């Protein structure tokens, strides 16, 4: 660690401008963050709280040698950002944890920073992350893997593998448990914890015209996990936008937005993805870019910061970020045009962390749901607590993720809802898996699917 300068606030190899040191200094250790932190709720350990992790990061910035235990405490953070709005001092913990994750050896190898401050992860952990980032940002590769997955599901081999490798390879067991159900007709009544599988045939066209008077021209992000695992969500999103008077532009060449990479500290990788997506949507000629995945929207709104030091891209990145809107945010500002038909449903809304905490969007999705006749909206006891998905967290920290998923499933059961609604594909997979494990027959749907069913006058049974 001789690259670092001990005890100064003037910058060093990990923090050249001294920005992170300044953020660490903003923390007054008041403890308001503690109740908001999922890992502190689980274990009550100071070093597994935002306050404790800020202390660890401060030590690293001051040149202290990091232990394996310190690295583990930082890795066990979900990055859910619940502590950020809870902090009365406005500490930007999100910047600290993303920076700390870039100091891991495998993130450094991807070009995130020129030095590392954390001990290298095990070969197994590095291989797992390498496999994740070689797959999930690339829809074509995910589709290729869907063939073997579907074959395993049809023969129930996936269940046998889960039981057989649960202790030896918990990450593989978690991946199989979280995988979406086989596509087919709408889910049968009473089938526990699975979102309906109304998968459209073929891909969405590059442009869908507005129904009625055109009110806006919007671009639509299709996402990576969303387009492969939840194509029916993208279809519903496009239909809702068109019904509300929007020409919907869906660039076929769009690549990953970089959210998974950014939130895991792989900043160089995230910057490359961001640059590609900026160029794609600049050519689309749209008024706004609508995103139906909370993590993706959060990352795209950070492009201005991510590329601030790139002279060629900084202004373009900031301009694109300014046009990004979550689906609920955009629809609430636009106002309804299409009539809503009644849906007799009791709905529990789950706040996706990167929507509620990172983007501060909580009232808009609830307002859209309440505007649908027949819907009774109920709150989950822990609506603002992370479900355990958290990007790739449920794959790299499956035990902790499962604990949080179990808590979420219990909250859903207590709420007495017919349907759980969220706005993030990772949350849908995590909550569905937890409900299935608990034997709780409550389906999970995206907000776009509920709006689409109401606008089209469909039966509530299509969402079950």
N, C-alpha and C positions, 0 to 999 in steps of 0.2 A: 504493500500500500504506500510505497514511497512517492507515488505520483501525487498524493494528496497533501494539502497544507493543513496542519493541525491547528484547531482553535481559531480559525479566522472566518470572516464573513465576506471575503473578497473574491471568492471563487477558487475552484480547483478543477482537477481533471473530470470529476463527476458532475461538477456544477460550475462551469466556467464563469457564468455571469453572477453567481451568488444568489440566484433566484430561489433555489430550494432552501438554502440556509435561511433566507428571509421568511419563507413559509413556515419552516420549523420554529423560528422565533416568534411567529404569530400565535402559536399554541400556548395558552396560559394554564393548561392542565386542570381545567375546571371540572371535567368529567361529564359534561352534558352529552358527550358523544356516546357514553357507555351504554345507556339503555337502547340506543338505536342500532348497535352493532350486533349482527347475528352471531358471530363467533363468541363475543363476550357473553351474550345471552346463554349460549350453550355451555360454556366452560367457566365463566367468571375469572378468567386469567387476564391479568393486566397487560401482558405482552401480546395477547390476542384481542386487544382493543385498539381503536384508532390512536388513542393517547399513547399507548405503549409502543405501537409501531412507529409513531412519529419520533419517539425517543430513540428507537433503534436506528432509524434513518439518520437522525442527527448525529449519532455516534459514527456511522459510516462516513458521513460528510466531513467529520472531524478527523478522519483517518484511522479510526479504531478498527482492529481486525474483526471481521465478521465470523461468528461461529456457525456451525451447522444448525444450532437451535434458533439463532436469529433468522437465518434463511428460511427455516420452517415456519416461524411466526409470520413472516412476510408472505410466504406462499399460501398460508392458510387464510389470508384476507380474500374475501369474495370480490372486492372492488365494486360493491353494490352502491356506494356513495351515499348511503343513508345518513352517515355522519356529517356530510357536508351541509345540508340544510339545517341539521340539528345544532351546528356549532355557532354560538353567539359571537365568536371572534372572526367568523368568516374564513377559517383556515381552509386552504385549497388542498385538502387531503388527496383528492383525485390526481393532482399533479405529482404529489409525492409518491404515491403507490405505483403509478405508471412509470415514473423514473426509476424507482427501486427495482421494478421487474425488469427493466432494461439492463440492470447491472448483473444479471445472472449470466453465467458463461455461455449458455446456449443462445440467449438473446443477443449477446455481444457478437457471437459468431455470425449472426444474421446481419451484422452491421449496425446495430442500434447505437452503441457507444464504443469509443476506442479502448476503454478500460473496463474491467469488471471489479466489483467490490464484494461479491458474494461467492461462497464456495461453489464449485460446480455441482450440479445435480447428478444423481446417479445415472449410469448408462441407461437404465430402464426408463427413468423419467425423461431423459433427453430423447430417447427413441420414441416414446409416446408423444411428446410434443412435436417432434419432427413429422410423425405420421399424421397428426391432427392438422398441422399447417401445410402439409402436402396434399391434403384431401379437402377439408371443409371450405376453403376459399374458391374451390374449383368445381362448379356444378357438374361438369361433364364427368369428372372423376367420381363424384358421389353417385351419379346415375349408374356408372359402371359397377360400383360396389352394391347397388341395390339388387342386382340379379342374385348374387349369392345370399344376400340377406333374405330376400323373398323366398328363395328355395328353403332356407333354414326355417323360416316361419311356417311355411306350408307343411313341412315334415315335423315341426315342433322340435327340431334339432337345437334351435336357439335356446329353448328352455333347458334341455339336457346340458348344453354347454354352460349356461349360467350356473346351474347347480354344480357342475363338475369343476369349474375353474373359479368359483366364487372367492375362495381364499387365496389361491395361487395367483390369479390374475383378476383382481377386483375391477380394474379399469375395463377389461374386455366384458366382464359380466355387466358392468354399468352401461356400456355402449349398447349391448343387446337388449337390456331392460328398457332403455330410453328410446330405442328405435321405434318409429311410427308403425302402426298396425298395417296389415295388408290392405291394399286398396280394394274397393268394391262398392256395393250399395251402401246407403246410409246405415250407421251403426244400429244394431238391433236393440230394442228397449231392454234395459237391464244390463247391458254389457258394461262392465266396470271401467270407468276412467279412460275411455278412448274417445278422441275427437272424431266426428263423422268423417268418412272417407269419400267425399264426393269429388273425385279427381277428374278434372277436365281432360278430354283427349286433345292432343296436339298442343302447340304453343300459342301464346297470346299474339295477336297481330301487332305490328309496330305502331299502329294508330287506331284508336277507337273514337268515333265521332260522338259529340255531345247529343243527348236526347233533348229535343226542344231547343230553346234559345241558348246559344253558347255564352257562358259566363266567364270561362277561363280556359287557358291552355296549360295543361300540367304534364310534367314528366313523372314517370312512375318507376321507382326502384323495384326490381324483382327479387333482389337478394340472392343469397346462395342456398342456405338451408331452407328458406321460405319457398323458393321455386322448385326445389327437389322434393322436400318432405310435405309441404303444404301448398301445392299449386292451386287448390280450391280457394285459398285465402287471397292469392293474387287475382284470381278470376273475380271473386266477390268485390275486391277493392276497385278493379277497373269498372265493373258494372255500377257500383255505387257512385263513383266519380262521374261516369257518363250520365247517369240518371240525374245527378245534381247539376248538369249543364256544363260539364268539362269535356273538352277534347283531351283525350288521354294519349300521350306519346310514350311508347315503351321501346327505347333503343335496344335493338337486338344484340348489339355488340358490347353492352355494359358488362363490366367485370365486378369483382368483389369490391366493396366499399372500404375494406381494411379494418373493420371494427374489431374482429377477433384479434388481429395482429396488434392494433393500437392498445387494446385493453390488456394485452399480455406483455407489453413492453417491447414489442418488435417494431420499433418506430420506422426503421428504414424500409421494412416491408410494407408497413401501413402507408408511408409516403408514396411509394411506387403505385400502390393500388389507388390512392387518392388522386394522383396526377392523371392516371388513366381515366378515372370516372369523371373528373373535371372536364377533360377534353371531350368525352362522350356527351355529356349533358350541355356543354357549351354549343354543340352543333345541333341540339334538339330544338332550340328556339322556344322555350317554355317560360311561363310566368312564375311557376313554382315547381319544386321537386317534392313529390309526396312520397313518404316512406311509411310502410306498415309494419316495420320491425323496430322496436325501441332501441336496441343496441346499435343498429345501423344509423338511425337518425341521430343518435347522440354523437357517434363518431363523425358523421358528415358535418354536423354543426361545429365540430372542433377543427375542421380543415384549416381555417384561418390561422389558428394557433400552431397546428402541426407543421404548416409550410411557411410560417412567418419569416424564416430566415432564407427562404429561397426567392431570390430577386425575380426570377422568371415566373414564379407561380403564386407568390404571396397575395397579390391583389386579386387574381383570378380565384384563388381558394377562398378568400374572404367573401367575394361576390357570390360564389356558389353557396357557401354556408348560409348566407343571408336569405337565400331562396328555398332552403330546406324546411319542410314542415311535416310533422307527424300527421297521419291521416286524421286523427281526431281534432288536432289543432287546426288543420286546414278547413275541415268541414264546419267546425264551430264558428270560425271566422267568416266563412262563405255564407252560412245560413241555409236552411233547407229550401229546396224547390220541389223535390219529388214527395208525393204524399206517403205517409206511413200507414201501414195496415197493422192491426192488432196482433200481438204475440202474447199469449197467456203463459208467461214464464216468470218464475222467481229466479233472478240472476244475481250472482255474486261476482263483483268485479275485483280482479287481482291487479294491483299496481306493479307493473314491470319496473325494476329498479332504475334502468336507464331512461325510462319515461318519467317516473315520478321524482326521482332524486337528481338525476343528471339534467333532464330537460324541464323539470318543475311543471309537468303537465299531469294534473290529477282531476280537475273539475270538468274538462272538456269531454273525455270519454263517458263520464257519469252523466253529464248533461245530455249527450246524444242517446244514451240508453233510456233515460227517464222520459225523453220525448216520444218514445215508441209506445203507443197505446197498449195497455195490457201487461206491460212489464213492471214487476215489482223488484226494485233494486235493494239488495241487502248488502251490508258491509261484512267483510271477513274480520275476525277478531285481530288478525295480524296482517291486514291488507298491505301495509307498507314494509313488511319484513320479507327479505329475499326468500324465494322458494328453493334456492340451492342450485339453480341453473348457472347463472353468472358466467356467460360465455362458455369457456371450456372447463369451468370449475367442476361440474358434475362428472367429468371424465378423468380429471387429474387428482381430484380430492373426493372420490366417490362416497367414502364413509360419512364425511361431514355433510355432503350434499344430500345424502339419503336421510340423515337426521332432520335437516331442514325441510325436506320434502314431506316427511312424516308429519311434522308439525303443521305444514300447510294443508295436508289432507285432513287432519283432525279439525282444523278451523273450517274447512269447507263442509265437513259433516255437521258441525255444530250450527252452521248458518242455515241449513235446511233449504239449500238452493237446488233448482232443477238444472242449472247450467252455470259453469264458471266461464267468465270472459276475461281475456287478457289481450295484450297487444304486442306479443313477442313470441317467435317460434320456439326459442329455448325454454321459455316458461311453459308453453303448451306441452312440450315433450316431458318436462320435469314433473309438472302437476299431474298430467295424465298417468305417468308411471307411478307416482305416489298414490293416487287414487286407486289404481288397479291393485297395487300391493296391499292397500287397506281394505279392498273389497267394497269400495264406496261407488255405487253406480251413478256417478255424476259426470256427464261429458264436458269437454272443454272446447270452446270455440273462440275465434278471433272476433273482435268488434266488427270488422268488415262483414263477416258472415251473418251476424245478427242484423245489421243494417240492411244488407242485401235481401235477407229473408223477409223483412218487414216491407221494404219497398216493392218487392215482387209479389207480396201477398201470399207467401208460402206458409205451410203449416208449421207450428213449433216443433213438430216431430222431426222435421228435416235437420234440426240442430241437435237432436238427441242421439 
